[in-house]
Amino acid sequence: MSVTSISSAKDIGDIVSALRKRQGIRQADMAGMIGASHVLLRDIERGKETVNIGKVLLLLEELGIRVLLDVPEA
């Protein structure tokens, strides 16, 4: 497992794109796997900041990416 710090939507898009390609999955096929359009997947991979967070989380899960939040104590 690799831990990566994320500071922008573009960071997420770059990771998603690289991992999807490494797994040999086409954009249209990946979009179908999460019930989204290829346009949405393209927008996520380009780092568009207004995409649906629920679809992003579903996409990350489908790619096997686990999301952890480092929440500060009060």
DSSP file (Angstrom, degrees, kcal/mol; ACC not computed):
  #  RESIDUE AA STRUCTURE BP1 BP2  ACC     N-H-->O    O-->H-N    N-H-->O    O-->H-N    TCO  KAPPA ALPHA  PHI   PSI    X-CA   Y-CA   Z-CA
    1    1 A M              0   0    0      0, 0.0     2,-0.4     0, 0.0     0, 0.0   0.000 360.0 360.0 360.0 141.8    0.0    0.0    0.0
    2    2 A S        -     0   0    0      2,-0.0     2,-0.5     0, 0.0     0, 0.0  -0.953 360.0-145.0-118.1 136.7    1.2    3.5   -0.8
    3    3 A V        -     0   0    0     -2,-0.4     2,-0.4     2,-0.0     0, 0.0  -0.886  19.8-175.1-102.9 129.5    0.0    6.6    1.0
    4    4 A T        -     0   0    0     -2,-0.5     2,-0.4     2,-0.0    -2,-0.0  -0.987  21.1-133.8-128.9 131.4   -0.4    9.8   -1.1
    5    5 A S        -     0   0    0     -2,-0.4     2,-0.4     2,-0.0    -2,-0.0  -0.683  22.0-156.9 -82.8 134.3   -1.2   13.3    0.1
    6    6 A I        +     0   0    0     -2,-0.4     3,-0.1     1,-0.1    -2,-0.0  -0.937  25.9 161.9-115.8 132.1   -3.9   15.0   -1.9
    7    7 A S        +     0   0    0     -2,-0.4     2,-0.3     1,-0.2    -1,-0.1   0.386  64.5  25.6-127.7   1.1   -4.3   18.8   -2.2
    8    8 A S  S  > S-     0   0    0      1,-0.1     4,-1.4     0, 0.0    -1,-0.2  -0.988  74.6-109.8-157.2 163.9   -6.4   19.2   -5.3
    9    9 A A  H  > S+     0   0    0     -2,-0.3     4,-2.5    38,-0.2    38,-0.2   0.838 118.4  60.3 -63.4 -33.0   -9.0   17.7   -7.5
   10   10 A K  H  > S+     0   0    0     37,-0.3     4,-2.6     2,-0.2    -1,-0.2   0.876  99.4  55.6 -62.8 -38.5   -6.2   17.5  -10.2
   11   11 A D  H  > S+     0   0    0      2,-0.2     4,-1.9     1,-0.2    -1,-0.2   0.927 110.0  45.6 -59.0 -45.1   -4.2   15.3   -7.8
   12   12 A I  H  X S+     0   0    0     -4,-1.4     4,-2.9     1,-0.2     5,-0.2   0.930 112.1  51.8 -63.9 -45.5   -7.1   12.8   -7.6
   13   13 A G  H  X S+     0   0    0     -4,-2.5     4,-2.7     1,-0.2     5,-0.2   0.896 108.3  50.8 -59.0 -42.4   -7.6   12.9  -11.4
   14   14 A D  H  X S+     0   0    0     -4,-2.6     4,-2.3     2,-0.2    -1,-0.2   0.911 113.0  45.6 -62.6 -42.5   -4.0   12.2  -12.1
   15   15 A I  H  X S+     0   0    0     -4,-1.9     4,-2.6    -5,-0.2     5,-0.3   0.930 113.6  48.9 -66.6 -46.0   -4.0    9.2   -9.7
   16   16 A V  H  X S+     0   0    0     -4,-2.9     4,-2.8     1,-0.2     5,-0.2   0.936 112.9  47.9 -59.2 -48.0   -7.3    7.9  -11.1
   17   17 A S  H  X S+     0   0    0     -4,-2.7     4,-2.3    -5,-0.2     5,-0.2   0.930 113.6  46.4 -60.5 -47.3   -6.2    8.2  -14.7
   18   18 A A  H  X S+     0   0    0     -4,-2.3     4,-2.4    -5,-0.2    -1,-0.2   0.916 115.5  45.3 -63.3 -44.1   -2.8    6.5  -14.1
   19   19 A L  H  X S+     0   0    0     -4,-2.6     4,-2.0     2,-0.2    -1,-0.2   0.902 111.7  51.9 -69.4 -40.4   -4.4    3.6  -12.1
   20   20 A R  H  <>S+     0   0    0     -4,-2.8     5,-2.3    -5,-0.3     4,-0.3   0.934 113.2  45.2 -59.8 -46.0   -7.2    3.1  -14.6
   21   21 A K  H ><5S+     0   0    0     -4,-2.3     3,-1.3    -5,-0.2    -2,-0.2   0.900 110.2  53.9 -64.8 -40.8   -4.7    2.9  -17.4
   22   22 A R  H 3<5S+     0   0    0     -4,-2.4    -1,-0.2     1,-0.3    -2,-0.2   0.843 108.9  49.7 -62.2 -32.9   -2.4    0.6  -15.4
   23   23 A Q  T 3<5S-     0   0    0     -4,-2.0    -1,-0.3    -5,-0.1    -2,-0.2   0.490 115.3-119.7 -84.4  -2.7   -5.4   -1.8  -14.9
   24   24 A G  T < 5 +     0   0    0     -3,-1.3     2,-0.5    -4,-0.3    -3,-0.2   0.824  61.6 147.1  72.7  32.4   -6.1   -1.7  -18.7
   25   25 A I      < -     0   0    0     -5,-2.3    -1,-0.2    -6,-0.1    -2,-0.1  -0.887  43.2-133.5-105.9 127.7   -9.6   -0.2  -18.3
   26   26 A R     >  -     0   0    0     -2,-0.5     4,-2.7     1,-0.1     5,-0.2  -0.408  23.3-115.0 -73.0 154.6  -11.0    2.2  -21.0
   27   27 A Q  H  > S+     0   0    0      1,-0.2     4,-2.7     2,-0.2     5,-0.2   0.922 116.1  50.2 -55.5 -47.4  -12.7    5.4  -19.9
   28   28 A A  H  > S+     0   0    0      1,-0.2     4,-2.0     2,-0.2    -1,-0.2   0.886 112.1  47.6 -61.9 -39.2  -16.0    4.3  -21.2
   29   29 A D  H  > S+     0   0    0      2,-0.2     4,-1.8     1,-0.2    -1,-0.2   0.910 112.1  49.1 -68.1 -42.2  -15.8    1.0  -19.5
   30   30 A M  H  X S+     0   0    0     -4,-2.7     4,-1.1     2,-0.2    -2,-0.2   0.912 110.1  51.9 -63.1 -42.6  -14.8    2.6  -16.2
   31   31 A A  H ><>S+     0   0    0     -4,-2.7     5,-2.8     1,-0.2     3,-0.7   0.920 108.8  50.7 -59.6 -44.0  -17.7    5.0  -16.4
   32   32 A G  H ><5S+     0   0    0     -4,-2.0     3,-0.9     1,-0.2    -1,-0.2   0.850 103.1  60.1 -62.0 -34.9  -20.1    2.2  -17.0
   33   33 A M  H 3<5S+     0   0    0     -4,-1.8    -1,-0.2     1,-0.2    -2,-0.2   0.782 113.2  36.9 -65.0 -27.3  -18.8    0.4  -13.9
   34   34 A I  T <<5S-     0   0    0     -4,-1.1    -1,-0.2    -3,-0.7    -2,-0.2   0.303 115.8-110.4-108.6   8.8  -19.8    3.3  -11.7
   35   35 A G  T < 5S+     0   0    0     -3,-0.9     2,-0.3    -4,-0.4    -3,-0.2   0.883  78.8 117.7  68.2  39.2  -23.0    4.2  -13.6
   36   36 A A      < -     0   0    0     -5,-2.8    -1,-0.2    -6,-0.1     2,-0.2  -0.795  66.3 -97.4-130.0 170.9  -21.7    7.4  -15.0
   37   37 A S     >  -     0   0    0     -2,-0.3     4,-1.9     1,-0.1     3,-0.1  -0.503  30.2-117.3 -85.9 159.9  -21.0    8.9  -18.4
   38   38 A H  H  > S+     0   0    0      1,-0.2     4,-2.5     2,-0.2     5,-0.2   0.794 116.3  61.9 -65.4 -25.9  -17.6    9.0  -20.0
   39   39 A V  H  > S+     0   0    0      2,-0.2     4,-2.5     1,-0.2    -1,-0.2   0.911 103.1  48.2 -65.3 -42.3  -17.8   12.8  -19.8
   40   40 A L  H  > S+     0   0    0      2,-0.2     4,-2.5     1,-0.2    -2,-0.2   0.930 112.0  49.0 -63.5 -44.3  -18.0   12.6  -16.0
   41   41 A L  H  X S+     0   0    0     -4,-1.9     4,-2.6     1,-0.2    -2,-0.2   0.921 111.1  50.1 -62.2 -42.5  -15.0   10.3  -15.9
   42   42 A R  H  X S+     0   0    0     -4,-2.5     4,-1.7     1,-0.2    -1,-0.2   0.917 110.0  51.1 -59.4 -43.6  -13.1   12.6  -18.2
   43   43 A D  H  <>S+     0   0    0     -4,-2.5     5,-2.7     2,-0.2     4,-0.5   0.899 110.2  49.1 -61.9 -41.2  -13.9   15.6  -15.9
   44   44 A I  H ><5S+     0   0    0     -4,-2.5     3,-1.4     1,-0.2    -2,-0.2   0.943 111.3  49.1 -62.4 -47.3  -12.7   13.7  -12.8
   45   45 A E  H 3<5S+     0   0    0     -4,-2.6    -1,-0.2     1,-0.3    -2,-0.2   0.773 109.4  52.7 -66.3 -25.8   -9.5   12.8  -14.5
   46   46 A R  T 3<5S-     0   0    0     -4,-1.7    -1,-0.3    -5,-0.2    -2,-0.2   0.513 118.2-112.4 -86.2  -5.3   -8.9   16.4  -15.7
   47   47 A G  T < 5 +     0   0    0     -3,-1.4   -37,-0.3    -4,-0.5   -38,-0.2   0.732  47.7 176.7  84.6  22.2   -9.4   17.6  -12.1
   48   48 A K    > < -     0   0    0     -5,-2.7     3,-0.8   -39,-0.2    -1,-0.2  -0.437  21.7-149.8 -62.4 129.2  -12.7   19.4  -12.5
   49   49 A E  T 3  S+     0   0    0      1,-0.2    -1,-0.1    -2,-0.2    -5,-0.0   0.541  84.4  63.5 -83.6  -7.3  -13.6   20.7   -9.1
   50   50 A T  T 3  S+     0   0    0     -7,-0.1    -1,-0.2     2,-0.1     3,-0.1   0.227  72.4 122.4-104.2  15.2  -17.4   20.6   -9.5
   51   51 A V  S <  S-     0   0    0     -3,-0.8     2,-0.4     1,-0.1   -11,-0.0  -0.333  77.0 -85.3 -74.7 160.8  -17.9   16.9  -10.0
   52   52 A N     >  -     0   0    0      1,-0.2     4,-1.9     2,-0.0     3,-0.4  -0.511  31.3-150.1 -68.6 118.5  -20.2   14.8   -7.8
   53   53 A I  H  > S+     0   0    0     -2,-0.4     4,-2.6     1,-0.2     5,-0.2   0.831  95.4  59.4 -61.7 -32.6  -18.2   13.7   -4.7
   54   54 A G  H  > S+     0   0    0      1,-0.2     4,-2.1     2,-0.2    -1,-0.2   0.904 106.7  46.0 -62.9 -41.1  -20.3   10.6   -4.4
   55   55 A K  H  > S+     0   0    0     -3,-0.4     4,-2.7     2,-0.2    -1,-0.2   0.870 110.9  53.4 -69.3 -36.4  -19.3    9.4   -7.9
   56   56 A V  H  X S+     0   0    0     -4,-1.9     4,-2.7     2,-0.2    -2,-0.2   0.942 110.4  46.5 -62.9 -46.2  -15.7   10.3   -7.1
   57   57 A L  H  X S+     0   0    0     -4,-2.6     4,-2.3     2,-0.2    -2,-0.2   0.894 112.7  50.2 -63.3 -39.8  -15.8    8.1   -4.0
   58   58 A L  H  X S+     0   0    0     -4,-2.1     4,-2.5     2,-0.2    -1,-0.2   0.913 111.0  49.5 -63.3 -42.8  -17.5    5.3   -5.9
   59   59 A L  H  X S+     0   0    0     -4,-2.7     4,-1.9     2,-0.2    -2,-0.2   0.929 110.0  50.0 -61.7 -46.9  -14.8    5.5   -8.6
   60   60 A L  H  <>S+     0   0    0     -4,-2.7     5,-3.1     1,-0.2     4,-0.4   0.915 111.9  48.5 -59.0 -43.3  -12.0    5.4   -6.0
   61   61 A E  H ><5S+     0   0    0     -4,-2.3     3,-1.4     1,-0.2    -1,-0.2   0.919 108.8  52.9 -62.8 -43.6  -13.6    2.4   -4.4
   62   62 A E  H 3<5S+     0   0    0     -4,-2.5    -1,-0.2     1,-0.3    -2,-0.2   0.838 109.3  49.7 -61.8 -33.0  -14.0    0.6   -7.8
   63   63 A L  T 3<5S-     0   0    0     -4,-1.9    -1,-0.3    -5,-0.2    -2,-0.2   0.504 121.2-109.0 -83.2  -4.1  -10.3    1.2   -8.5
   64   64 A G  T < 5 +     0   0    0     -3,-1.4     2,-0.6    -4,-0.4    -3,-0.2   0.679  69.4 146.1  85.7  17.8   -9.3   -0.2   -5.1
   65   65 A I      < -     0   0    0     -5,-3.1     2,-0.4    -6,-0.2    -1,-0.3  -0.799  37.5-150.0 -92.5 123.0   -8.3    3.1   -3.6
   66   66 A R        -     0   0    0     -2,-0.6     2,-0.5    -3,-0.1    -5,-0.0  -0.785   7.2-146.8 -93.3 131.8   -9.0    3.4    0.1
   67   67 A V        +     0   0    0     -2,-0.4     2,-0.4   -10,-0.1    -2,-0.0  -0.875  18.2 179.6-103.8 125.3   -9.8    6.9    1.3
   68   68 A L        -     0   0    0     -2,-0.5     2,-0.5     2,-0.0    -2,-0.0  -0.966  16.0-147.9-122.7 140.9   -8.7    7.9    4.8
   69   69 A L        -     0   0    0     -2,-0.4     2,-1.2     2,-0.0    -2,-0.0  -0.929   7.8-145.8-109.2 130.7   -9.2   11.2    6.5
   70   70 A D        -     0   0    0     -2,-0.5    -2,-0.0     2,-0.0     0, 0.0  -0.770  26.6-168.8 -94.1  90.9   -6.7   12.5    9.0
   71   71 A V        -     0   0    0     -2,-1.2     2,-0.1     1,-0.1    -2,-0.0  -0.700  17.3-127.5 -90.3 125.6   -9.0   14.3   11.4
   72   72 A P        -     0   0    0      0, 0.0     2,-0.2     0, 0.0    -1,-0.1  -0.410  26.2-112.3 -70.0 146.6   -7.5   16.6   14.0
   73   73 A E              0   0    0      1,-0.1     0, 0.0    -2,-0.1     0, 0.0  -0.513 360.0 360.0 -76.1 147.9   -8.6   16.0   17.6
   74   74 A A              0   0    0     -2,-0.2    -1,-0.1     0, 0.0     0, 0.0   0.478 360.0 360.0 -70.7 360.0  -10.6   18.9   19.1
